[in-house]
C-alpha cells in the first residue's frame, strides 16, 4: 500500500469506515477503495448481569465507538500526516437480536436486553406454535411478547424497537432501518417481498393480549433494507457522536446496519446458496444458505437471511469462547507476574496451535 497514495485518498474523503460491536470488543476499521486496511482501533467491554438481565449500558456503546475511532484518527495522523475529516461511507454491524425499546421522545424504556438472555421461553414457545415457525428466545419479537406476557408497564409507551446495530445506525444517520439479515432476528422475513412476513404480523396483532396496546407491530419495527441500498447519510449530530473533537464532516453514505452473522457470511464469502460458515466467538453458530425451504419446523434451527435476503439455516449455541477467554486471562496474568510480557494474540495462537497435539477426548476433561 503506497503511503502517499493512501494519504491522498484519506485527505480526499475516499476511505470507508466499518464499526463492529461484538460481545467482548468494539472494533473500527478504516479501509481504502481497494479494501486494504488503512488503520484499526478497538475497545474492550463485557456484558453485565443486572437484575437478572444481561446488558450493556448505552453510554459505554459510545465510549467504545469513540475510543476505537480516536485510535484510528490518531494513527492516520501519525502515519500519513493528514487529518481524517471526511469519510466516504460507513457501515455498522453488531451482535444480533436483543431488545432495545424506545418511546416517542427517543428515551430507552428498559436496559438493553442482549441475545444472551434466556428469559423468553414462554413467549418463544407460544409464538412458534402461533406461526408454525421457529422463534428463538434471542429474537426481538420474543423479548417484546415476553414483556407483554409479563405485563411490563413500559410496553404501552413503545414507539420503536431495534437491535444494537440499528440503534447505532439510527443515532449516526437519523434513519430507523435494519439490514435484512439483522431484521431476520427481529421478526420472520418473507424471502419474496424481502420484508417482515405480513401474515405473521396480522396473527401477532390479533392476539388478545396485544390488541390492548395503542401501537401496531409494523409501525414500531425498523424498516428492512437489503445490501447495497442507501441507508441514509451521517448527520452533523452523528458526526459529533463519532468524533467529539468536531473535525469529522457530515454526509458519509451509510450502509444498512447488519448483525454479526451477516458480516461473518460476507467475510467468509458464504452468501451464495449451498455455502456455509461457522462462527466461533462468545457464542458459536453455523450458517448454511438454503437452496430450498425446510420441509418442517425444527426448534434447533433458526431461519434467518443473508444480507441480500436469501434464507439461511442457523444453528446457535450461547456459550463458546468465554471459558477460553478466562483461561487466556489467567495465563496472561501469570506471565506478567513472572515478568514475561506476552501479547494476548500470541497466547491464543499458542493455545490453538497446541490443540493438534492434544488427546481426541481432551483427556476426559469436562467443561
C-alpha positions as CSV (number, residue, x, y, z in Angstrom):
1,X,0.0,0.0,0.0
2,X,1.5,3.3,-1.2
3,X,1.7,5.8,1.7
4,X,1.5,8.9,-0.4
5,X,-1.5,7.5,-2.4
6,X,-3.2,6.4,0.8
7,X,-2.7,9.8,2.3
8,X,-4.3,11.4,-0.7
9,X,-7.3,9.1,-0.5
10,X,-7.8,9.9,3.1
11,X,-7.5,13.6,2.5
12,X,-10.0,13.4,-0.4
13,X,-12.5,11.5,1.7
14,X,-12.3,8.3,-0.2
15,X,-11.8,6.0,2.8
16,X,-14.6,3.9,4.3
17,X,-15.2,3.1,7.9
18,X,-16.6,-0.2,9.4
19,X,-17.8,-0.3,13.0
20,X,-18.5,-3.6,14.8
21,X,-19.9,-4.1,18.3
22,X,-19.1,-7.6,19.4
23,X,-19.7,-9.3,22.7
24,X,-16.2,-8.6,24.0
25,X,-14.8,-5.8,21.8
26,X,-16.0,-2.8,19.9
27,X,-13.9,-2.5,16.7
28,X,-13.5,0.1,14.0
29,X,-11.6,-0.4,10.7
30,X,-10.7,2.2,8.0
31,X,-10.2,0.9,4.5
32,X,-9.2,2.4,1.2
33,X,-11.1,1.9,-2.1
34,X,-9.2,-1.3,-2.8
35,X,-10.5,-2.8,0.5
36,X,-7.0,-2.6,2.1
37,X,-6.8,-1.8,5.8
38,X,-5.5,1.7,6.5
39,X,-6.0,1.6,10.3
40,X,-8.0,0.0,13.0
41,X,-8.9,0.6,16.6
42,X,-10.7,-1.4,19.3
43,X,-12.2,-1.1,22.8
44,X,-12.8,-4.0,25.3
45,X,-16.1,-4.3,27.1
46,X,-18.1,-7.0,28.7
47,X,-21.8,-7.6,29.4
48,X,-23.1,-7.1,32.9
49,X,-25.8,-9.1,34.7
50,X,-28.1,-6.6,36.3
51,X,-31.4,-7.6,37.9
52,X,-31.2,-11.0,36.2
53,X,-30.7,-9.4,32.7
54,X,-27.5,-9.5,30.6
55,X,-27.0,-5.9,29.4
56,X,-24.6,-3.2,28.3
57,X,-25.0,0.5,29.2
58,X,-25.6,2.6,26.1
59,X,-23.2,5.2,27.4
60,X,-20.5,2.6,27.1
61,X,-21.5,1.9,23.5
62,X,-20.5,5.5,22.6
63,X,-17.5,5.4,24.9
64,X,-16.2,2.4,23.0
65,X,-17.0,3.7,19.5
66,X,-15.4,7.0,20.2
67,X,-12.3,5.3,21.7
68,X,-11.9,3.0,18.7
69,X,-12.4,5.9,16.2
70,X,-10.0,8.1,18.1
71,X,-7.3,5.4,17.8
72,X,-7.8,5.4,14.0
73,X,-7.8,9.1,13.8
74,X,-4.5,9.4,15.7
75,X,-2.9,6.6,13.8
76,X,-3.8,8.2,10.4
77,X,-2.4,11.5,11.6
78,X,0.8,9.8,12.7
79,X,1.3,7.5,9.7
80,X,0.0,9.6,6.8
81,X,0.3,13.2,8.2
82,X,-3.3,14.0,7.2
83,X,-6.4,14.7,9.2
84,X,-9.3,12.3,9.0
85,X,-12.0,14.8,8.3
86,X,-14.2,13.2,5.7
87,X,-15.3,9.5,5.2
88,X,-16.9,8.2,2.0
89,X,-19.1,5.6,3.6
90,X,-19.8,4.0,6.9
91,X,-21.2,0.6,7.9
92,X,-22.3,-0.6,11.3
93,X,-22.7,-4.2,12.5
94,X,-23.3,-5.6,15.9
95,X,-24.4,-8.7,17.9
96,X,-27.7,-9.8,16.5
97,X,-31.2,-9.9,18.1
98,X,-31.9,-8.5,21.6
99,X,-34.3,-5.8,22.6
100,X,-34.0,-2.0,22.7
101,X,-37.4,-0.3,23.0
102,X,-37.8,3.5,22.8
103,X,-40.6,5.9,23.5
104,X,-41.8,8.8,21.3
105,X,-39.2,11.0,23.0
106,X,-36.4,8.6,21.9
107,X,-35.8,7.5,25.5
108,X,-34.8,3.9,26.2
109,X,-37.6,2.3,28.2
110,X,-35.7,-0.6,29.7
111,X,-32.0,-1.5,29.8
112,X,-30.7,-3.2,26.6
113,X,-31.6,-7.0,26.7
114,X,-28.9,-8.8,24.7
115,X,-29.1,-12.0,22.7
116,X,-27.5,-13.8,25.7
117,X,-30.7,-13.7,27.9
118,X,-32.7,-16.9,28.2
119,X,-35.8,-15.2,29.8
120,X,-38.3,-15.6,27.0
121,X,-39.0,-19.3,26.9
122,X,-42.8,-18.8,27.3
123,X,-43.1,-16.3,24.5
124,X,-40.8,-18.1,22.2
125,X,-42.8,-21.3,22.6
126,X,-46.2,-19.6,22.1
127,X,-45.1,-17.7,19.0
128,X,-43.5,-20.8,17.5
129,X,-46.9,-22.5,17.9
130,X,-48.8,-19.5,16.5
131,X,-46.6,-19.1,13.4
132,X,-45.6,-22.8,13.0
133,X,-42.1,-21.2,12.5
134,X,-39.2,-21.4,15.0
135,X,-38.9,-18.3,17.2
136,X,-35.7,-18.5,19.3
137,X,-35.5,-16.9,22.7
138,X,-32.9,-14.4,21.4
139,X,-35.2,-12.7,18.9
140,X,-36.6,-9.3,19.4
141,X,-40.2,-10.4,18.9
142,X,-39.8,-13.0,21.7
143,X,-38.5,-10.3,24.0
144,X,-41.4,-8.0,23.1
145,X,-44.0,-10.6,23.6
146,X,-42.5,-11.8,26.9
147,X,-42.7,-8.2,28.1
148,X,-46.4,-8.2,27.1
149,X,-47.0,-11.6,28.9
150,X,-45.2,-10.2,32.0
151,X,-47.4,-7.1,31.8
152,X,-44.4,-4.8,32.0
153,X,-45.5,-1.2,32.2
154,X,-43.1,0.1,29.6
155,X,-44.9,-1.8,26.7
156,X,-47.7,0.8,26.4
157,X,-45.1,3.5,25.7
158,X,-43.2,1.8,22.9
159,X,-42.7,3.8,19.8
160,X,-39.8,1.9,18.2
161,X,-37.8,-1.2,18.9
162,X,-34.5,-2.1,17.3
163,X,-31.2,-4.1,17.7
164,X,-27.8,-2.7,18.8
165,X,-26.7,-2.2,15.2
166,X,-30.0,-0.5,14.3
167,X,-29.6,1.8,17.4
168,X,-26.1,2.9,16.5
169,X,-27.1,3.5,12.8
170,X,-30.2,5.5,13.9
171,X,-28.1,7.8,16.1
172,X,-25.5,8.3,13.4
173,X,-27.9,8.8,10.5
174,X,-31.4,9.5,11.9
175,X,-32.7,6.5,9.9
176,X,-34.7,3.8,11.7
177,X,-33.7,0.9,9.4
178,X,-32.1,-2.5,9.5
179,X,-30.2,-4.7,7.1
180,X,-32.4,-7.7,6.2
181,X,-30.0,-10.2,7.9
182,X,-30.3,-8.3,11.3
183,X,-34.0,-7.7,10.7
184,X,-34.5,-11.5,10.4
185,X,-33.5,-11.8,14.0
186,X,-36.2,-9.2,14.9
187,X,-39.2,-10.8,13.1
188,X,-39.5,-13.5,10.5
189,X,-38.8,-12.4,6.9
190,X,-40.7,-13.1,3.7
191,X,-37.9,-14.0,1.2
192,X,-40.2,-13.0,-1.7
193,X,-41.2,-9.5,-0.5
194,X,-37.9,-9.0,1.4
195,X,-39.6,-7.6,4.4
196,X,-41.4,-8.9,7.5
197,X,-44.0,-11.6,7.0
198,X,-47.3,-9.8,6.8
199,X,-49.4,-12.9,7.7
200,X,-47.4,-13.3,10.9
201,X,-47.7,-9.6,11.7
202,X,-51.5,-10.0,11.4
203,X,-51.5,-13.1,13.7
204,X,-49.4,-11.2,16.3
205,X,-51.6,-8.1,16.2
206,X,-54.7,-10.3,16.6
207,X,-53.6,-11.8,19.9
208,X,-55.9,-10.6,22.7
209,X,-53.0,-9.5,24.9
210,X,-51.5,-7.5,22.1
211,X,-54.7,-5.8,20.9
212,X,-55.0,-3.7,24.1
213,X,-51.9,-1.7,23.2
214,X,-52.1,1.6,21.1
215,X,-49.4,0.6,18.6
216,X,-49.4,-1.8,15.6
217,X,-46.4,-4.0,15.3
218,X,-45.4,-2.9,11.8
219,X,-45.2,0.7,12.9
220,X,-42.7,0.1,15.7
221,X,-40.3,-2.1,13.8
222,X,-37.4,-0.7,11.8
223,X,-37.7,-0.7,8.0
224,X,-35.9,-3.5,6.2
225,X,-33.2,-2.9,3.6
226,X,-31.1,-5.3,1.5
227,X,-27.4,-5.0,1.0
228,X,-26.5,-2.2,-1.4
229,X,-29.4,0.0,-0.6
230,X,-28.9,3.6,0.5
231,X,-29.5,3.7,4.3
232,X,-29.1,7.4,4.8
233,X,-26.1,9.7,5.5
234,X,-24.1,10.7,8.5
235,X,-25.7,13.7,10.1
236,X,-24.0,16.5,11.9
237,X,-25.1,15.1,15.2
238,X,-23.9,11.7,14.2
239,X,-20.5,13.1,13.2
240,X,-20.2,14.6,16.7
241,X,-21.1,11.3,18.3
242,X,-18.5,9.5,16.4
243,X,-15.8,12.2,16.7
244,X,-16.4,14.6,19.6
245,X,-13.5,16.7,18.6
246,X,-15.8,18.1,15.9
247,X,-13.5,17.7,12.9
248,X,-15.4,14.9,11.1
249,X,-17.7,16.2,8.5
250,X,-21.3,15.0,8.0
251,X,-22.5,13.4,4.7
252,X,-20.9,9.9,4.7
253,X,-23.1,7.4,2.9
254,X,-24.5,4.8,5.4
255,X,-24.9,1.1,4.6
256,X,-27.8,-0.9,6.0
257,X,-26.8,-1.9,9.6
258,X,-26.3,-5.6,9.9
259,X,-25.9,-8.3,12.5
260,X,-22.6,-10.1,13.2
261,X,-23.9,-13.2,11.4
262,X,-24.3,-11.3,8.2
263,X,-20.8,-9.8,8.4
264,X,-19.5,-13.4,9.0
265,X,-21.2,-14.6,5.9
266,X,-19.7,-11.8,3.8
267,X,-16.3,-12.1,5.4
268,X,-16.1,-15.8,4.6
269,X,-17.7,-15.4,1.1
270,X,-20.6,-17.6,2.2
271,X,-23.6,-15.8,0.8
272,X,-24.4,-18.0,-2.2
273,X,-26.9,-20.9,-1.9
274,X,-25.3,-24.1,-0.7
275,X,-22.5,-22.3,1.0
276,X,-21.9,-22.1,4.7
277,X,-19.6,-21.0,7.5
278,X,-19.1,-21.5,11.3
279,X,-18.6,-18.6,13.6
280,X,-16.7,-19.2,16.9
281,X,-16.8,-16.4,19.4
282,X,-18.6,-15.7,22.7
283,X,-21.3,-17.8,21.1
284,X,-20.9,-20.3,18.3
285,X,-23.1,-20.9,15.3
286,X,-23.2,-22.4,11.8
287,X,-24.8,-20.7,8.9
288,X,-25.9,-22.6,5.8
289,X,-27.6,-20.8,2.9
290,X,-30.6,-22.8,1.8
291,X,-31.5,-23.8,-1.8
292,X,-34.9,-25.0,-0.7
293,X,-37.2,-24.4,2.3
294,X,-37.1,-26.7,5.3
295,X,-39.7,-29.5,5.0
296,X,-40.9,-29.0,8.6
297,X,-40.3,-26.9,11.7
298,X,-37.1,-27.6,13.7
299,X,-36.8,-26.0,17.1
300,X,-33.0,-26.2,16.9
301,X,-32.7,-24.5,13.5
302,X,-33.3,-20.7,13.2
303,X,-34.3,-19.3,9.8
304,X,-32.5,-16.0,9.2
305,X,-31.2,-14.5,5.9
306,X,-28.1,-13.4,4.1
307,X,-27.7,-9.6,3.7
308,X,-29.5,-10.0,0.3
309,X,-32.4,-11.8,1.8
310,X,-31.8,-15.5,0.9
311,X,-33.0,-17.9,3.7
312,X,-30.3,-19.3,6.0
313,X,-30.4,-22.2,8.4
314,X,-28.7,-21.1,11.6
315,X,-27.8,-23.4,14.5
316,X,-26.7,-21.4,17.5
317,X,-25.3,-22.1,21.0
318,X,-25.0,-19.4,23.6
319,X,-21.6,-20.2,25.1
320,X,-18.3,-20.9,23.3
321,X,-15.2,-18.9,24.0
322,X,-16.0,-17.3,27.3
323,X,-14.1,-20.0,29.2
324,X,-11.2,-19.9,26.8
325,X,-11.0,-16.2,27.3
326,X,-10.9,-16.7,31.1
327,X,-8.0,-19.2,30.8
328,X,-6.1,-16.9,28.5
329,X,-6.6,-14.1,31.0
330,X,-5.2,-16.4,33.7
331,X,-2.1,-17.4,31.7
332,X,-1.6,-13.7,30.8
333,X,-1.7,-12.7,34.5
334,X,0.8,-15.5,35.3
335,X,3.1,-14.4,32.6
336,X,3.0,-10.8,33.8
337,X,3.7,-12.0,37.4
338,X,6.9,-13.6,36.3
339,X,7.9,-10.7,34.2
340,X,7.3,-12.4,30.8
341,X,5.5,-9.9,28.5
342,X,3.3,-11.9,26.2
343,X,0.7,-10.4,23.8
344,X,-2.8,-11.8,24.2
345,X,-3.0,-12.7,20.5
346,X,0.2,-14.8,20.9
347,X,-1.4,-16.6,23.8
348,X,-4.4,-17.5,21.7
349,X,-2.3,-18.6,18.8
350,X,-0.1,-20.8,21.1
351,X,-3.1,-22.5,22.7
352,X,-5.0,-23.1,19.4
353,X,-1.9,-24.4,17.6
354,X,-1.2,-26.8,20.5
355,X,-4.6,-28.5,20.0
356,X,-3.1,-30.6,17.2
357,X,-1.1,-32.4,19.8
358,X,-4.0,-32.9,22.3
359,X,-5.9,-36.1,23.1
360,X,-9.0,-36.6,21.0
361,X,-11.2,-36.6,24.1
362,X,-9.3,-33.7,25.7
363,X,-8.0,-36.1,28.4
364,X,-11.5,-36.7,29.7
365,X,-11.9,-33.0,30.7
366,X,-15.5,-31.8,31.0
367,X,-16.2,-28.1,30.9
